[in-house]
Amino acid sequence: QVQLVESGGGLVQAGGSLRLSCVVSGSSSSINSMAWSRQAPGKQMELAAVINSGGSTRYAESVKGRFTISRDNAKNTVYLDITSLKPEDTAVYYCKVVMDGSAYWGQGTQVTVSS
């Protein structure tokens, strides 16, 4: 059974930084794309960053320059480094991976940014 476990969220002050991690377990299949999405209170889910198997990345306009997605294939882990945090970054952050044509989601980690 595939499991995704996120960590690294918390309460931070505006201007601070965080690193989110997501470890994938339960499958020997190669991971295609890995992504981070977020959902702020009362808002729709937003795809923040994606990294494919070749290492190419894409970012939402709202996070470009502040978010960096990376992956460690040997550890089946995807990271999201966030700098210059803003109160509007407050959200639950979810990782998602695609393997063998199926998508899997983590349970989410809360990031709260105080002004």
Secondary structure, 3 states (H helix, E strand, C coil): CCEEEEECCEEEECCCCEEEEEEEECCCCCCCCEEEEEECCCCCCEEEEEECCCCCEEECCCCCCCEEEEEEHHHCEEEEEECCCCHHHCEEEEEEEEECCEEEECCCEEEEEEC
